[in-house]
Amino acid sequence: MNKKIKRIAVVVVHGMGEQRPMDTLRSFVAGVKWQLETLDADEKNVKVRSKPDSIGDIFETSRLSMEGCYDSADHKTQKRPITDFYEFYWAHNMRGTRFGQMQTWLTQVILKPVSKVPPRLKKIWWTVWGLFILFAVISFLFAHHFFHLPSAWKAVAALFGGTTLSLIGGAVSSFFKTSFLNSLGDVARYMTPEPDNIGERSHIRQQGIAFLKKMHAISNITKPDRIIVVAHSLGTVVSYDLLRLLWTQHNTVCSTAPDHGQPAMDKLNELSTQDTSFDLTAFQAAQYRCWAESQDLGNTWLVTDFITLGAALNAMDYFMVTNEAVPKLIEERELPVCPPVPDEKTNTVYYRELLDQGDGLKRKGANVLHHGALFGMTRWTNIFYTSDFVGGPMQRIFGKGIVDIPVPRKSFWAYPGGHTEYWDKADGHNQALRELTQALKLNNRDEPAVQASA
């Protein structure tokens, strides 16, 4: 049977730059609703209403609530449950970035050997170094020839050269402020745990964790049965941090011992520890069934899906400033991967949690996922345009259990084509939007069948 889902919450986390509250959320909901309508005519009768947001704490955001969709033939058969869309807004924490706050990060990304640059960023690396060398050569040639000119020509060269440099300087200054400090500045500061940035990083995480905690704690009619986190650009790094930190407060929660074992968790463990063939479809079904089974036993984790779009997270090993290598952090379970890393002694992704104070073998208990096994219950889908160098495949770092979906698209040289168009419906046939809507799995019939375990 399918687990009955009465209400779904979708949390949208915006990316870098000068974001305004609700801009991302409204365009996202408009795109998803349009796509739903193209897939099912009954969705055209559905209304979206803006309602008070009791989760966010900045009083600038609202909850966009999409009515449930019912079959127009009988008006009783539910096709999609009520879906609430929320925005976790964090841009106000990154203000007034100075160039000095970016120096450590810039030094790392520019001076890192090309052999350690992710494949999709090598073109950018070579472009930056090519422009630097070209500028140096032109400057040398100009200086060399300038000192050999007659005095009159020196004055003319100085006049036109000064005007040209002034215009170029103004353009560079404008670009530096709008595109560099306001966008890449966010990346640099969030990825660099230095004293100047710790306050902002901590505020974002505290606010985000409080946001998700409130969502898990909703006790009225708007309580979701499952939560989907959708993140874009730098927001994917922020969301990953929020999920891995919050997970450790939920992974051991269990109130009921199973009567007939935990077959879903056993299957998840079997697939997670396979060394040879790996069935990604079967693994995602096992993740959902493990979540449903754990819910029956009293677990409180509600995030079933993590969807990343144009994700800077795919190059974390390149962008993040740290003294520890990413593989080492994964081995230590600080960074969760998909599938989870099994314990080296037991070869399992779970351990036994005892639930009573009985004696010896009579004590009741249940198997619970370890603190690094976030993606034992949460599925991960990653969508990226082939033209968008900011995004890229996640399996390279985070494991074979992630569904990587490259969407073909052409772009000029090193321009990140399509980076802000993943949910854009303007052209009427956005493949990325179709993939996104399918990954949301808002229709209960899209989910694998589950069975009660308690």
N, C-alpha and C positions, 0 to 999 in steps of 0.2 A: 504494500500500500504506500501511498505518498503521504509524507508528513503534512498535516494541515497547517498552512501558513495563512493567517488572517490579515497580517499587516507587515509591510516591509519598510525599512528606513534606508535611504541612500544618503551617505555623507560625502559631499564633494569637497575636495581640498585643492585650492587653487595653486598656481605656480608662482614663479618669480616675477618681480617687477612692480610697477605702480598699480596694483589691483584695487578696485573699488568694491565695497561690499555689495553682494547680490548680482553683480554683472556676470560673473562666471556661472552662478547657479541658474539665473534666469535663462541664459543662452543654452546651458546644458539641458534644462528641462524642456525647453522649446524644441531642441534637436531630438531628444529621446521621444517626446510625444509625437512629433512628426513621423519618426521612423516606426513607432508602434502603429500609427494610423495606416501607414503603407502596408503593414503586415496583416492588419485586421481592421476591417471597416467599422466594427463595433467600437473601436477606440475613438472614433470621431465624435461619439456622443458623450465622451468623458470630459468633465470639467477639471480645471486646475485652479485651486484657490489659495490665496496667500493668507496664512494664519499666524498668530503670534508664535514666536520661537522661544520656548521655555528652556532651551538648552544653552544657546550662546549667551555670553555675558557682556556684549558690547552694545546691545540695543540698536544695532544697525542692520540686523539680518532678520529674515522671516522664514517660516516653514512653508514650502510650497507643497500642498497636499493634492495628489492626483486621485480622483475617485476610483473605486474598483470598477473593473470592466465586466459586464454581464452579457450573456448571449441575447441578442435582440429577438430571437425566436420565442424564448419563454421568460426572459427577464429575471430568471432565477439562477441559472447556471453561471457560476463565477469563473471567468477566464483568468483574471488577474486581481489580486487583492489590492486594497488601498495602499498606495505607495507615497510615503512622505519623503521629501527631498530637503536636506539641510546643507548649510555651508559652514565649514570650519574656516573662519577668516583669521589670518595671522599676519598680513602684510604690515599692519600698523606697528608691529614690533621691530621692523627693519627700516628705520628712518635715519637720515643724515649720515649715510655711509661716506667715510673718507678714504682716500686712496691708500693712506698708511695702513688701514685695516685690511687691505687686500694684498699687501706686499708678500706676506708669507705664502699665501695661496698661489699668487701669480708666479712666484719664484718656482714653486713646485711644478705647476702645470706646464710652464714654458721650458724649464731646464731639465725636465725629466727625459731620459733617453727615449728615442723614438721606439725602441724595442719594447718599452713598457707602456706605450700609448695604446689604448684599445683600438682595434681595427677601424671602427667607424669614425674615429677622431684623428687618424693619421693625416688625412687630407687637410684638416684644420691646422694641425701642428706644422706641416710643411708650408702651408700658406702663410702663417704668421712669421715663420723664420725666413721664408722667401721675401716677404715684404720688408722685413727688417734689413736683410742683406741688400736688397735693391735700394732702399733709402740710404743706407750707408755708402754704397757705391756712388749714387747720384750726388750726395753731399760732398764726397771726396773730389769727384770730378769738377763740381762747381767751384769748390774752394781752390782747387789747383789752377783752373783756367782764370778765375777772377783776379788772382794776383799777377797775372801776365797781361791783363788788359790795359790799354791806354787810360789815362786819368778820366777823360771824358766818358769813355765807355763804362768805366767803373761806376760813375755817377748814375748813368742810365740803368745799369744792371742792378745797382743798389735800390733805385726807385721801384723798378718793376718787380725785382725780387722781393723787396719789402712788402709791396702790395699783395703779391701772390702768397707770400708766407702768412700775411695777416688774414687773408681769406681762408687759406687752408687751416690756419690755427683756429679761426672761429668755427669752421665746420667740425674740426676734430674736437674742439672744446664742447660743442653742442652734442656730438655723438658720445663723447666721454661721459657727459652728465646724464643723458637720457637712456642710452643703451648700455653703457658700461657700468657706471656706479649704481644706477637704479635697478639693473637686472642682474648682471654678473656679480655685483656687489652683494646681493642676497645669497648667491651661491657661495661666494668666498667666505662670507661671515658665518653662514650656517655650517659649512664644511671645515671650519678652522676653530678648534676649541682653545682659543687663546683668551687671556683675561678681558680684552676689549670686547669679545663676542659672547662670553659665557652668559651674561645677563639676558641678552636677546634670545639665545638658544634655550635657556631655562624657561623664560616666559612663554615661548611658543609651546614647549613641551608640557609645562604645567597647565596652560590653558587647553591644550588639545586633550590631555588625559582627563582633565575635569569635564570636558565636553563629552567624551565617550563614556565616562563614568555616569554622568547624568542620564545619558541615553539608555544605558543598561539598567538604570534604577527607576525608569518611568513606571509608574504603577497605575495610571489611569487608562482610559480607552485608547490613547495614542501609543501605548507600549508596542514596540515592534517585536515580531517573532524572529526575525533575522535582520541583520545589518549588513549593508554592502558599503565598503569604503572605496571611492573612486578618486584617484589622485592624478594630477597633471604636473609635468615638468619637475621643478624643485619640490613641489608638494608631495611627490612620491617618496622623497627622502624623509620629509617631515612625517608623513603617514606611517612609513615603515618604523620609524623610531617610536611613534605613539603606540602602535600595535605591539611591538616587541616588549615595551615597558609595561603596558597594561596587561598583557597576557599573563605575566607572572603573578598577577593577583587573582587569576581565574583558573589556571590550569589544574590546581589540586582540589578545586571545589567539587565535592561529591557528597550526597546525603543518603543514597540508597545503594545497598549492595546488590549486584545482579543475581537473579535466580538461576539463570542458565548461561553463565559465562558472558563474554563480550566479543561476539564473533566479528563485529564491525572493526573494533580496535585490533583484533588479531589479524584481520585481512589487511588493514592499513600497515601494520608492522611488517607483514609478509612482503607487501609491495615496496615498502620503504627500504628494506634490507636486501632486495634483489641485486645481485651483482651483474647479471647478464641482461636478458631482455627486459624492457620496461614498457608497460602499457599505460600511457598517459591518461587515456579515457577511463580506464579501470581505476587508476589512482585517484582521479578527481571524484569519481563515484564513491570510492572508499573514504575520502575525506568527508564528504557530505554525510555518509552513513555513520561515520565515527562521531561527527558532531551531533546528529540526531540521537544516536545511542547514548551519548554522554548527557544530552539534555534529559532523557528519560531517567537518568541516574542522579539528576540534581545539579549538573554543571550549569554555570551561569553565563558562559561565553556565547555571544550572539553574532559575532562577525563571521559570516560564512564565506565571504568573498572579498578579495583585494584586487582591484583593477587599476593598472597603471597605464598612463597614456603619455607618450613622448617623454619617457622617464629618465631624468638625470641619474636616477639610482643605478641604472645599468652600468655606469662608469664610476661607481663609488670607489673602486680601487685606485682610480686616477685622480678624482676630485677631492677625496677626503684626506686631510692632513692629519696623519697619525704616525706614531713611532712603531706601532704594531701592524704587521701585514694583515690584510683582510683574511686570508686563509687561516691564520693563527686565531683570529677573533671568532671565526666560524667553528674551528676545532674546540675552542673553549666555550662554545654555545652563547657567546655574547651576541653574535649575529645569527638569527634563525635562517635556515635555508629550507628548500622544498625539493625533495622530501626531507624530513628531519634527520639529523645525524644520530644514529643509534649509539647507545652506550657500548663502550668497547669491551666491557666485561660480560654483559648479558645479551648483547646484540639486539636490544629492544629499544623502542622510542618511548617507552612508558616504564613506570615502576608501581609497586603496590602501595596503596594508601589505606591504612587500617581505619575502620570506622567505629570500633567499640573498644571496650576495655576488658574483653574476655581473655581467656588463657590459651596460649599456644596456638595450635592449628584451628581451634574453634573460633578464633577472632574473625569477624566479618570485615571485608574490605573490597576495594575495587581498583582496577588498574587506571592510572591517570597519566597523561602525557607529561614529559619532563619540561623544564622551563624554556628549553630551546626548541620545543616542538610546536611552535605557533602554527606552522603550516601542516600540522596533522589534522586540524579541523578547518582551517581557512584556505580556500582555493585561491590560486594566484593566476590571473590572466594579464598578459602584457601586450599592448597594442602599440605599434610604432610605424610611421611612414618610413619607407626606405630612403626618402630624401631628407629626413629630419635627423641630423647628427646628434641632437640632444638625446633622443631616444635610441633604443637599440635592444638587442636580445638580452634577457635576464638569465637564461640558463648558463651563460658563460661564468657567472659568479655564484648565482643563488640556487642552481640545481635543476635537474631534469624534470622535476615535477611541476614546473611552470609552463603554462600554455603561452608560447611566444607567437604572436600573429603579426608578421610583416605585411604592410599594405603598400603595394607598388605605387610609386609616385616619382616624377622627375623634378629636378630643381637645378637652378643655375649654380654650378661649381660648389662652393662651400656654404651656400645660403641654406638655413634650416627650413626648407619648404614644408609647409603644412603644420608647423609646430603648434599653431594656435587654432587649427581647423579640425580637430578630431571629432567634434560634435556639430560641425557646421552643416546645415542643410541647404545652403544656397544653391549648390549645383544640382541638387535633386537626386544624386546617385553617389553619395559618400560611402565608400566601402568601410572606412574606419567607423563611421556611425552605425552601420549595420552590425559590424563585429562587436561594437560596444554594447548595443542593445541586446544582442544574443548572449553576451557574457553576463549581463545583469540577471538573466534568468528570472524575470519578474513573473512569468507564468509558472504556476505550480507544476504543470504537466512537463516542464523542462527538467525537473529534478528526478534523480533515481529513486526507486522504491526503497522504503526502509521498513524495518520491523521493530516492534517494541522489545526492550531488553530487560525491563524491570519486572 
